[in-house]
Amino acid sequence: MKLNPPVVDYRKLRLNNLLAPEFRHVLLLIYWPMYLLTFIILEPLPVSYTIYSPLDDLIPFCEWFVIPYLGWMVALLFMSLYTLAYDIPAFKRFMYNLILTTIIAETCYIIWPNQQLLRVDLASLGRANPLTWVVNIIYTVDSNTNVCPSLHCIGAFAILFAALDIPRFRKPKWVVFFVIFALMICASTVFIKQHSILDFFAALPVVAFGWLTVYLPALLKARKKA
């Protein structure tokens, strides 16, 4: 994929011109440290509800899904940097959608603190490999609380919507790739037992609200101009 020069020359960015029209969209990146800070604050809060569905018992543990699970982080970083460099309107919509849906999800965690108890005992799994080792690290650094709705699923759809918002990625091969990638991320959350299937379903209305609020108005405006 051939990349053109960025649409904004960020080499000219300084603290004294950060609020200039050319650069003020960069302030949306404050979302990332704020998200991490809120995540850290919410993690130790007492839990009142356990998320479970009988469907969870029908889903086997599969460590291979840790690959798309971690791919979520890479894709979020890629989409943030790509849109920041090459499509400022798409960057703004991507960040607005992330901010809105994250606020909704984290508000749910505050009002309805929840957890899942689906994690497998890796020591008694009967197999050990680099992927189970990575899953064990995830289990260690990321608690089993604040799971419903799933931020992983919300983020997966945010990546998909951002990709569909960029002309370069509207080609059929890219659309297929990003749709499959988003679905694989969502599937990964239940196959490595980081989430209940209910966390995925709970994420869907949040995802829909984000699209209706951020992307639909932009789509209607573009069609009206056309």
Secondary structure, DSSP 8 states (H G I E B T S, - for coil): ------SS-GGG--GGGTTSTTTGGGGGGGHHHHHHHHHHHHTTS---EE---GGGGGS---GGGHHHHHHHHHHHHHHHHHHHHH-HHHHHHHHHHHHHHHHHHHHHHHHS-EE------GGGSS---HHHHHHHHHHHHS-SBS-SS-HHHHHHHHHHHHHHTSGGGGSHHHHHHHHHHHHHHHHHHHHTTSS-HHHHHHHHHHHHHHIIIIIHHHHHHHHHH-
